[in-house]
Amino acid sequence: MYNDAKINGYKVGRAIFEQHLFFCNPLLLYKSKYQVLIKAIEFSKQTQTPMYKNMENTPAKYIDQFFIINKEISEALNGNK
């Protein structure tokens, strides 16, 4: 599906979102740990409270996930996904 989306010029996230119901149970895609992470990031942004004490204590994995989630949400809200 990834290759088909890329070849035909579709956004991969959009293609997966629109077609996933045809080939899988959506509950398999919605892992609770990622839902919790998304909620935590949104809460942190809305309340302007950091999730970690400082940058030294913030795991690199969390920073990567933050930017990925932020970009995906932004693109989805702008209709680009």
mmJSON file of the N, C-alpha and C atoms, coordinates in Angstrom:
{"data_MODEL":{"atom_site":{
"group_PDB":["ATOM","ATOM","ATOM","ATOM","ATOM","ATOM","ATOM","ATOM","ATOM","ATOM","ATOM","ATOM","ATOM","ATOM","ATOM","ATOM","ATOM","ATOM","ATOM","ATOM","ATOM","ATOM","ATOM","ATOM","ATOM","ATOM","ATOM","ATOM","ATOM","ATOM","ATOM","ATOM","ATOM","ATOM","ATOM","ATOM","ATOM","ATOM","ATOM","ATOM","ATOM","ATOM","ATOM","ATOM","ATOM","ATOM","ATOM","ATOM","ATOM","ATOM","ATOM","ATOM","ATOM","ATOM","ATOM","ATOM","ATOM","ATOM","ATOM","ATOM","ATOM","ATOM","ATOM","ATOM","ATOM","ATOM","ATOM","ATOM","ATOM","ATOM","ATOM","ATOM","ATOM","ATOM","ATOM","ATOM","ATOM","ATOM","ATOM","ATOM","ATOM","ATOM","ATOM","ATOM","ATOM","ATOM","ATOM","ATOM","ATOM","ATOM","ATOM","ATOM","ATOM","ATOM","ATOM","ATOM","ATOM","ATOM","ATOM","ATOM","ATOM","ATOM","ATOM","ATOM","ATOM","ATOM","ATOM","ATOM","ATOM","ATOM","ATOM","ATOM","ATOM","ATOM","ATOM","ATOM","ATOM","ATOM","ATOM","ATOM","ATOM","ATOM","ATOM","ATOM","ATOM","ATOM","ATOM","ATOM","ATOM","ATOM","ATOM","ATOM","ATOM","ATOM","ATOM","ATOM","ATOM","ATOM","ATOM","ATOM","ATOM","ATOM","ATOM","ATOM","ATOM","ATOM","ATOM","ATOM","ATOM","ATOM","ATOM","ATOM","ATOM","ATOM","ATOM","ATOM","ATOM","ATOM","ATOM","ATOM","ATOM","ATOM","ATOM","ATOM","ATOM","ATOM","ATOM","ATOM","ATOM","ATOM","ATOM","ATOM","ATOM","ATOM","ATOM","ATOM","ATOM","ATOM","ATOM","ATOM","ATOM","ATOM","ATOM","ATOM","ATOM","ATOM","ATOM","ATOM","ATOM","ATOM","ATOM","ATOM","ATOM","ATOM","ATOM","ATOM","ATOM","ATOM","ATOM","ATOM","ATOM","ATOM","ATOM","ATOM","ATOM","ATOM","ATOM","ATOM","ATOM","ATOM","ATOM","ATOM","ATOM","ATOM","ATOM","ATOM","ATOM","ATOM","ATOM","ATOM","ATOM","ATOM","ATOM","ATOM","ATOM","ATOM","ATOM","ATOM","ATOM","ATOM","ATOM","ATOM","ATOM","ATOM","ATOM","ATOM","ATOM","ATOM","ATOM","ATOM","ATOM","ATOM","ATOM"],
"id":[1,2,3,4,5,6,7,8,9,10,11,12,13,14,15,16,17,18,19,20,21,22,23,24,25,26,27,28,29,30,31,32,33,34,35,36,37,38,39,40,41,42,43,44,45,46,47,48,49,50,51,52,53,54,55,56,57,58,59,60,61,62,63,64,65,66,67,68,69,70,71,72,73,74,75,76,77,78,79,80,81,82,83,84,85,86,87,88,89,90,91,92,93,94,95,96,97,98,99,100,101,102,103,104,105,106,107,108,109,110,111,112,113,114,115,116,117,118,119,120,121,122,123,124,125,126,127,128,129,130,131,132,133,134,135,136,137,138,139,140,141,142,143,144,145,146,147,148,149,150,151,152,153,154,155,156,157,158,159,160,161,162,163,164,165,166,167,168,169,170,171,172,173,174,175,176,177,178,179,180,181,182,183,184,185,186,187,188,189,190,191,192,193,194,195,196,197,198,199,200,201,202,203,204,205,206,207,208,209,210,211,212,213,214,215,216,217,218,219,220,221,222,223,224,225,226,227,228,229,230,231,232,233,234,235,236,237,238,239,240,241,242,243],
"type_symbol":["N","C","C","N","C","C","N","C","C","N","C","C","N","C","C","N","C","C","N","C","C","N","C","C","N","C","C","N","C","C","N","C","C","N","C","C","N","C","C","N","C","C","N","C","C","N","C","C","N","C","C","N","C","C","N","C","C","N","C","C","N","C","C","N","C","C","N","C","C","N","C","C","N","C","C","N","C","C","N","C","C","N","C","C","N","C","C","N","C","C","N","C","C","N","C","C","N","C","C","N","C","C","N","C","C","N","C","C","N","C","C","N","C","C","N","C","C","N","C","C","N","C","C","N","C","C","N","C","C","N","C","C","N","C","C","N","C","C","N","C","C","N","C","C","N","C","C","N","C","C","N","C","C","N","C","C","N","C","C","N","C","C","N","C","C","N","C","C","N","C","C","N","C","C","N","C","C","N","C","C","N","C","C","N","C","C","N","C","C","N","C","C","N","C","C","N","C","C","N","C","C","N","C","C","N","C","C","N","C","C","N","C","C","N","C","C","N","C","C","N","C","C","N","C","C","N","C","C","N","C","C","N","C","C","N","C","C","N","C","C","N","C","C"],
"label_atom_id":["N","CA","C","N","CA","C","N","CA","C","N","CA","C","N","CA","C","N","CA","C","N","CA","C","N","CA","C","N","CA","C","N","CA","C","N","CA","C","N","CA","C","N","CA","C","N","CA","C","N","CA","C","N","CA","C","N","CA","C","N","CA","C","N","CA","C","N","CA","C","N","CA","C","N","CA","C","N","CA","C","N","CA","C","N","CA","C","N","CA","C","N","CA","C","N","CA","C","N","CA","C","N","CA","C","N","CA","C","N","CA","C","N","CA","C","N","CA","C","N","CA","C","N","CA","C","N","CA","C","N","CA","C","N","CA","C","N","CA","C","N","CA","C","N","CA","C","N","CA","C","N","CA","C","N","CA","C","N","CA","C","N","CA","C","N","CA","C","N","CA","C","N","CA","C","N","CA","C","N","CA","C","N","CA","C","N","CA","C","N","CA","C","N","CA","C","N","CA","C","N","CA","C","N","CA","C","N","CA","C","N","CA","C","N","CA","C","N","CA","C","N","CA","C","N","CA","C","N","CA","C","N","CA","C","N","CA","C","N","CA","C","N","CA","C","N","CA","C","N","CA","C","N","CA","C","N","CA","C","N","CA","C","N","CA","C","N","CA","C","N","CA","C","N","CA","C","N","CA","C","N","CA","C"],
"label_alt_id":[null,null,null,null,null,null,null,null,null,null,null,null,null,null,null,null,null,null,null,null,null,null,null,null,null,null,null,null,null,null,null,null,null,null,null,null,null,null,null,null,null,null,null,null,null,null,null,null,null,null,null,null,null,null,null,null,null,null,null,null,null,null,null,null,null,null,null,null,null,null,null,null,null,null,null,null,null,null,null,null,null,null,null,null,null,null,null,null,null,null,null,null,null,null,null,null,null,null,null,null,null,null,null,null,null,null,null,null,null,null,null,null,null,null,null,null,null,null,null,null,null,null,null,null,null,null,null,null,null,null,null,null,null,null,null,null,null,null,null,null,null,null,null,null,null,null,null,null,null,null,null,null,null,null,null,null,null,null,null,null,null,null,null,null,null,null,null,null,null,null,null,null,null,null,null,null,null,null,null,null,null,null,null,null,null,null,null,null,null,null,null,null,null,null,null,null,null,null,null,null,null,null,null,null,null,null,null,null,null,null,null,null,null,null,null,null,null,null,null,null,null,null,null,null,null,null,null,null,null,null,null,null,null,null,null,null,null,null,null,null,null,null,null],
"label_comp_id":["MET","MET","MET","TYR","TYR","TYR","ASN","ASN","ASN","ASP","ASP","ASP","ALA","ALA","ALA","LYS","LYS","LYS","ILE","ILE","ILE","ASN","ASN","ASN","GLY","GLY","GLY","TYR","TYR","TYR","LYS","LYS","LYS","VAL","VAL","VAL","GLY","GLY","GLY","ARG","ARG","ARG","ALA","ALA","ALA","ILE","ILE","ILE","PHE","PHE","PHE","GLU","GLU","GLU","GLN","GLN","GLN","HIS","HIS","HIS","LEU","LEU","LEU","PHE","PHE","PHE","PHE","PHE","PHE","CYS","CYS","CYS","ASN","ASN","ASN","PRO","PRO","PRO","LEU","LEU","LEU","LEU","LEU","LEU","LEU","LEU","LEU","TYR","TYR","TYR","LYS","LYS","LYS","SER","SER","SER","LYS","LYS","LYS","TYR","TYR","TYR","GLN","GLN","GLN","VAL","VAL","VAL","LEU","LEU","LEU","ILE","ILE","ILE","LYS","LYS","LYS","ALA","ALA","ALA","ILE","ILE","ILE","GLU","GLU","GLU","PHE","PHE","PHE","SER","SER","SER","LYS","LYS","LYS","GLN","GLN","GLN","THR","THR","THR","GLN","GLN","GLN","THR","THR","THR","PRO","PRO","PRO","MET","MET","MET","TYR","TYR","TYR","LYS","LYS","LYS","ASN","ASN","ASN","MET","MET","MET","GLU","GLU","GLU","ASN","ASN","ASN","THR","THR","THR","PRO","PRO","PRO","ALA","ALA","ALA","LYS","LYS","LYS","TYR","TYR","TYR","ILE","ILE","ILE","ASP","ASP","ASP","GLN","GLN","GLN","PHE","PHE","PHE","PHE","PHE","PHE","ILE","ILE","ILE","ILE","ILE","ILE","ASN","ASN","ASN","LYS","LYS","LYS","GLU","GLU","GLU","ILE","ILE","ILE","SER","SER","SER","GLU","GLU","GLU","ALA","ALA","ALA","LEU","LEU","LEU","ASN","ASN","ASN","GLY","GLY","GLY","ASN","ASN","ASN","LYS","LYS","LYS"],
"label_asym_id":["A","A","A","A","A","A","A","A","A","A","A","A","A","A","A","A","A","A","A","A","A","A","A","A","A","A","A","A","A","A","A","A","A","A","A","A","A","A","A","A","A","A","A","A","A","A","A","A","A","A","A","A","A","A","A","A","A","A","A","A","A","A","A","A","A","A","A","A","A","A","A","A","A","A","A","A","A","A","A","A","A","A","A","A","A","A","A","A","A","A","A","A","A","A","A","A","A","A","A","A","A","A","A","A","A","A","A","A","A","A","A","A","A","A","A","A","A","A","A","A","A","A","A","A","A","A","A","A","A","A","A","A","A","A","A","A","A","A","A","A","A","A","A","A","A","A","A","A","A","A","A","A","A","A","A","A","A","A","A","A","A","A","A","A","A","A","A","A","A","A","A","A","A","A","A","A","A","A","A","A","A","A","A","A","A","A","A","A","A","A","A","A","A","A","A","A","A","A","A","A","A","A","A","A","A","A","A","A","A","A","A","A","A","A","A","A","A","A","A","A","A","A","A","A","A","A","A","A","A","A","A","A","A","A","A","A","A","A","A","A","A","A","A"],
"label_entity_id":["1","1","1","1","1","1","1","1","1","1","1","1","1","1","1","1","1","1","1","1","1","1","1","1","1","1","1","1","1","1","1","1","1","1","1","1","1","1","1","1","1","1","1","1","1","1","1","1","1","1","1","1","1","1","1","1","1","1","1","1","1","1","1","1","1","1","1","1","1","1","1","1","1","1","1","1","1","1","1","1","1","1","1","1","1","1","1","1","1","1","1","1","1","1","1","1","1","1","1","1","1","1","1","1","1","1","1","1","1","1","1","1","1","1","1","1","1","1","1","1","1","1","1","1","1","1","1","1","1","1","1","1","1","1","1","1","1","1","1","1","1","1","1","1","1","1","1","1","1","1","1","1","1","1","1","1","1","1","1","1","1","1","1","1","1","1","1","1","1","1","1","1","1","1","1","1","1","1","1","1","1","1","1","1","1","1","1","1","1","1","1","1","1","1","1","1","1","1","1","1","1","1","1","1","1","1","1","1","1","1","1","1","1","1","1","1","1","1","1","1","1","1","1","1","1","1","1","1","1","1","1","1","1","1","1","1","1","1","1","1","1","1","1"],
"label_seq_id":[1,1,1,2,2,2,3,3,3,4,4,4,5,5,5,6,6,6,7,7,7,8,8,8,9,9,9,10,10,10,11,11,11,12,12,12,13,13,13,14,14,14,15,15,15,16,16,16,17,17,17,18,18,18,19,19,19,20,20,20,21,21,21,22,22,22,23,23,23,24,24,24,25,25,25,26,26,26,27,27,27,28,28,28,29,29,29,30,30,30,31,31,31,32,32,32,33,33,33,34,34,34,35,35,35,36,36,36,37,37,37,38,38,38,39,39,39,40,40,40,41,41,41,42,42,42,43,43,43,44,44,44,45,45,45,46,46,46,47,47,47,48,48,48,49,49,49,50,50,50,51,51,51,52,52,52,53,53,53,54,54,54,55,55,55,56,56,56,57,57,57,58,58,58,59,59,59,60,60,60,61,61,61,62,62,62,63,63,63,64,64,64,65,65,65,66,66,66,67,67,67,68,68,68,69,69,69,70,70,70,71,71,71,72,72,72,73,73,73,74,74,74,75,75,75,76,76,76,77,77,77,78,78,78,79,79,79,80,80,80,81,81,81],
"pdbx_PDB_ins_code":[null,null,null,null,null,null,null,null,null,null,null,null,null,null,null,null,null,null,null,null,null,null,null,null,null,null,null,null,null,null,null,null,null,null,null,null,null,null,null,null,null,null,null,null,null,null,null,null,null,null,null,null,null,null,null,null,null,null,null,null,null,null,null,null,null,null,null,null,null,null,null,null,null,null,null,null,null,null,null,null,null,null,null,null,null,null,null,null,null,null,null,null,null,null,null,null,null,null,null,null,null,null,null,null,null,null,null,null,null,null,null,null,null,null,null,null,null,null,null,null,null,null,null,null,null,null,null,null,null,null,null,null,null,null,null,null,null,null,null,null,null,null,null,null,null,null,null,null,null,null,null,null,null,null,null,null,null,null,null,null,null,null,null,null,null,null,null,null,null,null,null,null,null,null,null,null,null,null,null,null,null,null,null,null,null,null,null,null,null,null,null,null,null,null,null,null,null,null,null,null,null,null,null,null,null,null,null,null,null,null,null,null,null,null,null,null,null,null,null,null,null,null,null,null,null,null,null,null,null,null,null,null,null,null,null,null,null,null,null,null,null,null,null],
"Cartn_x":[0.813,0.0,0.862,1.958,2.863,3.375,3.861,4.4,3.334,2.139,1.046,0.706,0.657,0.334,1.402,2.671,3.77,3.775,3.611,3.633,2.511,1.339,0.181,0.068,1.049,1.083,0.178,-0.285,-1.138,-0.288,-0.8,-0.166,-0.378,0.673,0.604,-0.359,-0.279,-1.168,-2.631,-2.909,-4.285,-4.775,-3.918,-4.295,-4.585,-3.732,-3.94,-5.221,-5.422,-6.62,-7.892,-7.911,-9.123,-9.366,-8.311,-8.481,-8.325,-7.921,-7.644,-8.868,-10.052,-11.255,-11.504,-10.923,-11.115,-10.29,-9.219,-8.347,-7.95,-8.454,-8.102,-9.119,-9.036,-9.845,-9.161,-9.842,-9.194,-8.641,-9.211,-8.698,-7.265,-6.87,-5.492,-4.509,-4.999,-4.134,-4.015,-4.977,-5.02,-4.416,-3.124,-2.464,-2.659,-3.043,-3.363,-2.157,-0.947,0.211,0.422,0.08,0.21,-0.924,-2.105,-3.217,-2.91,-2.321,-1.939,-0.866,0.11,1.168,0.601,-0.304,-0.919,-1.694,-2.449,-3.204,-2.265,-1.172,-0.215,0.429,0.775,1.379,0.386,-0.834,-1.854,-2.12,-2.194,-2.394,-1.235,-0.021,1.165,1.159,0.785,0.736,-0.354,-1.536,-2.661,-2.48,-1.853,-1.653,-0.291,0.517,1.871,2.707,2.563,3.363,4.281,5.542,6.466,6.213,6.477,6.298,7.514,8.641,9.861,10.442,11.275,11.806,12.603,13.455,14.253,14.683,15.377,15.781,16.745,17.58,18.524,17.8,16.665,15.896,14.91,14.741,13.781,14.429,13.874,14.443,14.361,15.393,15.418,14.239,13.856,12.725,11.445,11.25,10.062,10.072,11.234,11.33,10.985,11.505,11.175,9.68,9.092,7.66,6.839,7.281,6.576,6.513,7.641,7.656,6.838,6.891,6.096,4.606,4.189,2.77,2.317,3.138,2.804,2.611,3.511,3.43,2.18,1.908,0.741,-0.566,-0.663,-1.865,-2.027,-0.946,-0.993,-1.434,-0.861,-1.216,-2.652,-3.098,-4.468,-5.467,-5.159,-6.044,-6.073,-4.981,-4.906,-5.375,-5.798,-6.288,-5.207,-3.967,-2.864,-2.541,-3.263,-2.984,-4.095],
"Cartn_y":[-1.186,0.0,1.257,1.231,2.379,2.707,1.687,1.916,2.429,1.859,2.31,3.777,4.147,5.534,6.477,6.13,6.969,7.091,5.968,5.967,6.832,6.769,7.512,8.925,9.337,10.699,10.987,9.947,10.144,10.281,11.019,11.072,9.713,9.13,7.781,7.715,8.667,8.668,8.748,9.561,9.706,8.405,7.771,6.518,5.423,5.31,4.287,4.57,5.833,6.191,5.862,6.188,5.992,4.534,3.728,2.366,1.276,1.628,0.583,-0.252,0.313,-0.456,-1.614,-1.56,-2.626,-3.879,-3.73,-4.885,-5.188,-4.447,-4.782,-4.204,-4.698,-4.19,-2.928,-1.78,-0.543,-0.599,-1.431,-1.523,-2.039,-2.758,-3.24,-2.103,-1.024,0.113,1.104,1.088,2.079,1.524,1.472,0.958,1.95,1.432,2.305,3.125,2.592,3.36,4.607,4.525,5.699,6.684,6.175,7.065,7.83,7.157,7.812,8.869,8.54,9.489,10.719,10.519,11.647,12.522,11.907,12.675,13.44,12.815,13.478,14.679,14.515,15.617,16.758,16.434,17.48,18.191,17.435,18.038,18.969,18.515,19.308,20.606,20.514,21.712,22.675,22.148,23.01,23.68,22.985,23.553,24.221,24.123,24.686,24.193,22.889,22.27,21.233,21.246,20.279,18.865,17.894,16.507,16.009,16.656,16.306,17.573,17.391,18.531,19.492,18.943,19.77,18.93,19.561,18.853,17.7,17.841,16.769,15.502,15.662,14.511,13.969,14.669,14.252,13.225,12.025,11.002,11.42,11.11,11.453,10.822,9.621,8.934,9.76,10.353,11.172,12.402,13.031,14.22,13.856,12.745,12.29,12.037,11.35,11.054,12.34,13.298,14.572,15.255,15.331,16.006,15.257,13.939,13.149,13.377,13.274,13.445,14.865,15.843,17.235,17.478,16.951,17.125,16.444,15.225,14.487,15.207,15.692,16.408,17.681,18.409,19.655,19.401,18.382,18.074,17.587,16.805,16.309,17.459,18.407,19.554,20.481,20.509,21.351,20.633,19.387,18.632,18.14,18.085,17.646,16.172,15.477,14.05,13.222],
"Cartn_z":[0.0,0.0,0.0,0.741,0.788,-0.605,-1.311,-2.651,-3.608,-3.543,-4.412,-4.145,-2.884,-2.535,-3.076,-2.887,-3.348,-4.869,-5.556,-7.019,-7.584,-6.967,-7.466,-6.894,-6.089,-5.59,-4.409,-3.739,-2.567,-1.311,-0.358,0.95,1.609,2.12,2.68,3.863,4.78,5.938,5.532,4.535,4.046,3.426,2.621,1.964,2.987,3.983,5.013,5.793,6.162,6.925,6.143,4.87,4.079,3.691,3.621,3.128,4.182,5.4,6.39,6.747,6.645,6.994,6.043,4.843,3.872,4.183,4.954,5.151,6.585,7.566,8.95,9.931,11.133,12.233,12.756,12.764,13.198,14.616,15.466,16.835,16.873,15.827,15.764,15.474,14.904,14.585,15.728,16.616,17.678,18.958,19.027,20.228,21.37,22.499,23.631,24.09,23.986,24.449,23.59,22.297,21.437,21.688,21.982,22.314,23.596,24.566,25.822,25.558,24.715,24.385,23.684,22.726,22.02,22.998,23.881,24.875,25.8,26.208,27.092,26.399,25.138,24.384,24.227,23.874,23.714,25.037,26.125,27.442,27.781,27.534,27.812,27.007,25.736,24.889,25.341,25.639,26.003,27.36,28.285,29.62,29.769,28.728,28.722,29.899,30.171,31.223,30.579,30.922,30.328,30.854,30.024,30.445,31.226,31.009,31.734,32.347,33.358,34.112,33.234,32.362,31.459,30.251,29.327,28.099,28.393,29.402,29.735,30.18,30.832,31.314,30.292,29.179,28.163,27.238,27.154,26.276,24.8,24.036,22.611,21.878,22.286,21.66,21.812,22.994,23.229,22.319,22.17,21.316,19.876,19.387,18.032,17.886,18.852,18.808,18.863,19.662,19.761,18.398,17.704,16.413,15.358,15.384,14.438,14.68,15.928,16.262,15.953,16.308,16.04,14.541,13.729,12.271,11.714,12.16,11.667,12.019,13.248,13.668,12.856,12.683,11.917,10.472,9.841,8.461,8.353,9.332,9.311,9.462,10.329,10.53,9.316,8.577,7.385,6.132,6.268,5.118,4.189,4.647,3.798,3.939,4.796,5.008,4.451],
"occupancy":[1.0,1.0,1.0,1.0,1.0,1.0,1.0,1.0,1.0,1.0,1.0,1.0,1.0,1.0,1.0,1.0,1.0,1.0,1.0,1.0,1.0,1.0,1.0,1.0,1.0,1.0,1.0,1.0,1.0,1.0,1.0,1.0,1.0,1.0,1.0,1.0,1.0,1.0,1.0,1.0,1.0,1.0,1.0,1.0,1.0,1.0,1.0,1.0,1.0,1.0,1.0,1.0,1.0,1.0,1.0,1.0,1.0,1.0,1.0,1.0,1.0,1.0,1.0,1.0,1.0,1.0,1.0,1.0,1.0,1.0,1.0,1.0,1.0,1.0,1.0,1.0,1.0,1.0,1.0,1.0,1.0,1.0,1.0,1.0,1.0,1.0,1.0,1.0,1.0,1.0,1.0,1.0,1.0,1.0,1.0,1.0,1.0,1.0,1.0,1.0,1.0,1.0,1.0,1.0,1.0,1.0,1.0,1.0,1.0,1.0,1.0,1.0,1.0,1.0,1.0,1.0,1.0,1.0,1.0,1.0,1.0,1.0,1.0,1.0,1.0,1.0,1.0,1.0,1.0,1.0,1.0,1.0,1.0,1.0,1.0,1.0,1.0,1.0,1.0,1.0,1.0,1.0,1.0,1.0,1.0,1.0,1.0,1.0,1.0,1.0,1.0,1.0,1.0,1.0,1.0,1.0,1.0,1.0,1.0,1.0,1.0,1.0,1.0,1.0,1.0,1.0,1.0,1.0,1.0,1.0,1.0,1.0,1.0,1.0,1.0,1.0,1.0,1.0,1.0,1.0,1.0,1.0,1.0,1.0,1.0,1.0,1.0,1.0,1.0,1.0,1.0,1.0,1.0,1.0,1.0,1.0,1.0,1.0,1.0,1.0,1.0,1.0,1.0,1.0,1.0,1.0,1.0,1.0,1.0,1.0,1.0,1.0,1.0,1.0,1.0,1.0,1.0,1.0,1.0,1.0,1.0,1.0,1.0,1.0,1.0,1.0,1.0,1.0,1.0,1.0,1.0,1.0,1.0,1.0,1.0,1.0,1.0,1.0,1.0,1.0,1.0,1.0,1.0],
"B_iso_or_equiv":[0.0,0.0,0.0,0.0,0.0,0.0,0.0,0.0,0.0,0.0,0.0,0.0,0.0,0.0,0.0,0.0,0.0,0.0,0.0,0.0,0.0,0.0,0.0,0.0,0.0,0.0,0.0,0.0,0.0,0.0,0.0,0.0,0.0,0.0,0.0,0.0,0.0,0.0,0.0,0.0,0.0,0.0,0.0,0.0,0.0,0.0,0.0,0.0,0.0,0.0,0.0,0.0,0.0,0.0,0.0,0.0,0.0,0.0,0.0,0.0,0.0,0.0,0.0,0.0,0.0,0.0,0.0,0.0,0.0,0.0,0.0,0.0,0.0,0.0,0.0,0.0,0.0,0.0,0.0,0.0,0.0,0.0,0.0,0.0,0.0,0.0,0.0,0.0,0.0,0.0,0.0,0.0,0.0,0.0,0.0,0.0,0.0,0.0,0.0,0.0,0.0,0.0,0.0,0.0,0.0,0.0,0.0,0.0,0.0,0.0,0.0,0.0,0.0,0.0,0.0,0.0,0.0,0.0,0.0,0.0,0.0,0.0,0.0,0.0,0.0,0.0,0.0,0.0,0.0,0.0,0.0,0.0,0.0,0.0,0.0,0.0,0.0,0.0,0.0,0.0,0.0,0.0,0.0,0.0,0.0,0.0,0.0,0.0,0.0,0.0,0.0,0.0,0.0,0.0,0.0,0.0,0.0,0.0,0.0,0.0,0.0,0.0,0.0,0.0,0.0,0.0,0.0,0.0,0.0,0.0,0.0,0.0,0.0,0.0,0.0,0.0,0.0,0.0,0.0,0.0,0.0,0.0,0.0,0.0,0.0,0.0,0.0,0.0,0.0,0.0,0.0,0.0,0.0,0.0,0.0,0.0,0.0,0.0,0.0,0.0,0.0,0.0,0.0,0.0,0.0,0.0,0.0,0.0,0.0,0.0,0.0,0.0,0.0,0.0,0.0,0.0,0.0,0.0,0.0,0.0,0.0,0.0,0.0,0.0,0.0,0.0,0.0,0.0,0.0,0.0,0.0,0.0,0.0,0.0,0.0,0.0,0.0,0.0,0.0,0.0,0.0,0.0,0.0],
"pdbx_formal_charge":[null,null,null,null,null,null,null,null,null,null,null,null,null,null,null,null,null,null,null,null,null,null,null,null,null,null,null,null,null,null,null,null,null,null,null,null,null,null,null,null,null,null,null,null,null,null,null,null,null,null,null,null,null,null,null,null,null,null,null,null,null,null,null,null,null,null,null,null,null,null,null,null,null,null,null,null,null,null,null,null,null,null,null,null,null,null,null,null,null,null,null,null,null,null,null,null,null,null,null,null,null,null,null,null,null,null,null,null,null,null,null,null,null,null,null,null,null,null,null,null,null,null,null,null,null,null,null,null,null,null,null,null,null,null,null,null,null,null,null,null,null,null,null,null,null,null,null,null,null,null,null,null,null,null,null,null,null,null,null,null,null,null,null,null,null,null,null,null,null,null,null,null,null,null,null,null,null,null,null,null,null,null,null,null,null,null,null,null,null,null,null,null,null,null,null,null,null,null,null,null,null,null,null,null,null,null,null,null,null,null,null,null,null,null,null,null,null,null,null,null,null,null,null,null,null,null,null,null,null,null,null,null,null,null,null,null,null,null,null,null,null,null,null],
"auth_seq_id":[1,1,1,2,2,2,3,3,3,4,4,4,5,5,5,6,6,6,7,7,7,8,8,8,9,9,9,10,10,10,11,11,11,12,12,12,13,13,13,14,14,14,15,15,15,16,16,16,17,17,17,18,18,18,19,19,19,20,20,20,21,21,21,22,22,22,23,23,23,24,24,24,25,25,25,26,26,26,27,27,27,28,28,28,29,29,29,30,30,30,31,31,31,32,32,32,33,33,33,34,34,34,35,35,35,36,36,36,37,37,37,38,38,38,39,39,39,40,40,40,41,41,41,42,42,42,43,43,43,44,44,44,45,45,45,46,46,46,47,47,47,48,48,48,49,49,49,50,50,50,51,51,51,52,52,52,53,53,53,54,54,54,55,55,55,56,56,56,57,57,57,58,58,58,59,59,59,60,60,60,61,61,61,62,62,62,63,63,63,64,64,64,65,65,65,66,66,66,67,67,67,68,68,68,69,69,69,70,70,70,71,71,71,72,72,72,73,73,73,74,74,74,75,75,75,76,76,76,77,77,77,78,78,78,79,79,79,80,80,80,81,81,81],
"auth_comp_id":["MET","MET","MET","TYR","TYR","TYR","ASN","ASN","ASN","ASP","ASP","ASP","ALA","ALA","ALA","LYS","LYS","LYS","ILE","ILE","ILE","ASN","ASN","ASN","GLY","GLY","GLY","TYR","TYR","TYR","LYS","LYS","LYS","VAL","VAL","VAL","GLY","GLY","GLY","ARG","ARG","ARG","ALA","ALA","ALA","ILE","ILE","ILE","PHE","PHE","PHE","GLU","GLU","GLU","GLN","GLN","GLN","HIS","HIS","HIS","LEU","LEU","LEU","PHE","PHE","PHE","PHE","PHE","PHE","CYS","CYS","CYS","ASN","ASN","ASN","PRO","PRO","PRO","LEU","LEU","LEU","LEU","LEU","LEU","LEU","LEU","LEU","TYR","TYR","TYR","LYS","LYS","LYS","SER","SER","SER","LYS","LYS","LYS","TYR","TYR","TYR","GLN","GLN","GLN","VAL","VAL","VAL","LEU","LEU","LEU","ILE","ILE","ILE","LYS","LYS","LYS","ALA","ALA","ALA","ILE","ILE","ILE","GLU","GLU","GLU","PHE","PHE","PHE","SER","SER","SER","LYS","LYS","LYS","GLN","GLN","GLN","THR","THR","THR","GLN","GLN","GLN","THR","THR","THR","PRO","PRO","PRO","MET","MET","MET","TYR","TYR","TYR","LYS","LYS","LYS","ASN","ASN","ASN","MET","MET","MET","GLU","GLU","GLU","ASN","ASN","ASN","THR","THR","THR","PRO","PRO","PRO","ALA","ALA","ALA","LYS","LYS","LYS","TYR","TYR","TYR","ILE","ILE","ILE","ASP","ASP","ASP","GLN","GLN","GLN","PHE","PHE","PHE","PHE","PHE","PHE","ILE","ILE","ILE","ILE","ILE","ILE","ASN","ASN","ASN","LYS","LYS","LYS","GLU","GLU","GLU","ILE","ILE","ILE","SER","SER","SER","GLU","GLU","GLU","ALA","ALA","ALA","LEU","LEU","LEU","ASN","ASN","ASN","GLY","GLY","GLY","ASN","ASN","ASN","LYS","LYS","LYS"],
"auth_asym_id":["A","A","A","A","A","A","A","A","A","A","A","A","A","A","A","A","A","A","A","A","A","A","A","A","A","A","A","A","A","A","A","A","A","A","A","A","A","A","A","A","A","A","A","A","A","A","A","A","A","A","A","A","A","A","A","A","A","A","A","A","A","A","A","A","A","A","A","A","A","A","A","A","A","A","A","A","A","A","A","A","A","A","A","A","A","A","A","A","A","A","A","A","A","A","A","A","A","A","A","A","A","A","A","A","A","A","A","A","A","A","A","A","A","A","A","A","A","A","A","A","A","A","A","A","A","A","A","A","A","A","A","A","A","A","A","A","A","A","A","A","A","A","A","A","A","A","A","A","A","A","A","A","A","A","A","A","A","A","A","A","A","A","A","A","A","A","A","A","A","A","A","A","A","A","A","A","A","A","A","A","A","A","A","A","A","A","A","A","A","A","A","A","A","A","A","A","A","A","A","A","A","A","A","A","A","A","A","A","A","A","A","A","A","A","A","A","A","A","A","A","A","A","A","A","A","A","A","A","A","A","A","A","A","A","A","A","A","A","A","A","A","A","A"],
"auth_atom_id":["N","CA","C","N","CA","C","N","CA","C","N","CA","C","N","CA","C","N","CA","C","N","CA","C","N","CA","C","N","CA","C","N","CA","C","N","CA","C","N","CA","C","N","CA","C","N","CA","C","N","CA","C","N","CA","C","N","CA","C","N","CA","C","N","CA","C","N","CA","C","N","CA","C","N","CA","C","N","CA","C","N","CA","C","N","CA","C","N","CA","C","N","CA","C","N","CA","C","N","CA","C","N","CA","C","N","CA","C","N","CA","C","N","CA","C","N","CA","C","N","CA","C","N","CA","C","N","CA","C","N","CA","C","N","CA","C","N","CA","C","N","CA","C","N","CA","C","N","CA","C","N","CA","C","N","CA","C","N","CA","C","N","CA","C","N","CA","C","N","CA","C","N","CA","C","N","CA","C","N","CA","C","N","CA","C","N","CA","C","N","CA","C","N","CA","C","N","CA","C","N","CA","C","N","CA","C","N","CA","C","N","CA","C","N","CA","C","N","CA","C","N","CA","C","N","CA","C","N","CA","C","N","CA","C","N","CA","C","N","CA","C","N","CA","C","N","CA","C","N","CA","C","N","CA","C","N","CA","C","N","CA","C","N","CA","C","N","CA","C","N","CA","C","N","CA","C","N","CA","C","N","CA","C"],
"pdbx_PDB_model_num":[1,1,1,1,1,1,1,1,1,1,1,1,1,1,1,1,1,1,1,1,1,1,1,1,1,1,1,1,1,1,1,1,1,1,1,1,1,1,1,1,1,1,1,1,1,1,1,1,1,1,1,1,1,1,1,1,1,1,1,1,1,1,1,1,1,1,1,1,1,1,1,1,1,1,1,1,1,1,1,1,1,1,1,1,1,1,1,1,1,1,1,1,1,1,1,1,1,1,1,1,1,1,1,1,1,1,1,1,1,1,1,1,1,1,1,1,1,1,1,1,1,1,1,1,1,1,1,1,1,1,1,1,1,1,1,1,1,1,1,1,1,1,1,1,1,1,1,1,1,1,1,1,1,1,1,1,1,1,1,1,1,1,1,1,1,1,1,1,1,1,1,1,1,1,1,1,1,1,1,1,1,1,1,1,1,1,1,1,1,1,1,1,1,1,1,1,1,1,1,1,1,1,1,1,1,1,1,1,1,1,1,1,1,1,1,1,1,1,1,1,1,1,1,1,1,1,1,1,1,1,1,1,1,1,1,1,1,1,1,1,1,1,1]
}}}
